[in-house]
Amino acid sequence: MPIEASEFIQNNDGSVYHLNLLPEHLAKTVILVGDPHRVERITRHFDKVEFKLKKREFYTQTGYYKGKRISVISTGIGPDNIDIVLNELDALVNIDFETRELKDEISSLDIIRIGTSGSIQKEVPVDSFLISERAIGFDGLLHFYESEHIQDTEFAEVFSQHLDWFKKKAAPYVVDGSENLISRMESSRVHKGVTATNIGFYGPQGRILRLALQDNKLNDKLASFSFNNKKITNLEMETSAIYGLSKLLGHNAISMNAIIANRAAGTFSKDPRNTVDELIQYSLEQLVK
Ligand code: R1P
């Protein structure tokens, strides 16, 4: 049965609604970045770029790095955009764009987030790299999908008790990254940790400019929490949604974080651009090694 026009939306040229891409535009390895300007900072290392397209905050370039075909796509900020990007990426490989039916055989993508992040542990310093082994999401996105089977509900439960989690906030959920991709991308140069994904940048990450917070001790409690010897290491705004939807849809995902702030020490990188560039080069090399 074809999927209804209101559910799987194609533009007049047949491309998928927000990303504006056709299946042939997408490589099986996809790098996601928040900032549209970061796309070119990645593809300038490519041997060749064969395709470029921009719609809203979603800027795609597909090309080759040392012979490997890779698409780089900006998502903008936040888990709401990740819902759009992950569902449309999956549609590009797993829905037939002519018949609008699900394909018989499901294909998997390798999805690599290269993003910036703030550490909440002193031992994860500014300008270091961190791989998210798992993510804890405060964004609530995954609860809209049938997803308990891929969540570590025990971790989330113990966490909620430790923090005395305010019930009006979305319930935290915990999901792992892809073991295969983690072992491909790790090295002694990179920290590994548990990444907390927040629904905002200020209040949800404990920043006070003018507004009082529901819980002033949020970041301290996050930093002191541990479960099975795993500590929460860093904060950002996309990883839990990428991990959750990738796992549900059968894709492999990893989040590579350039640590540009250390909230515990109150420090910020003197050259965040350089740290991101180094993480880009490191990640590209690990992908082709
Ligand atoms: C906030 O400044 C943004 O930076 C981080 C957060 O996850 C959020 O998207 O990632 P990016 O640098 O990839 O955008």
Residues whose N, C-alpha, C, O or C-beta is under 5 A from the ligand:
A	BS01	R1P	V33 G34 D35 G76 I77 G78 I114 G115 T116 E236 M237 E238
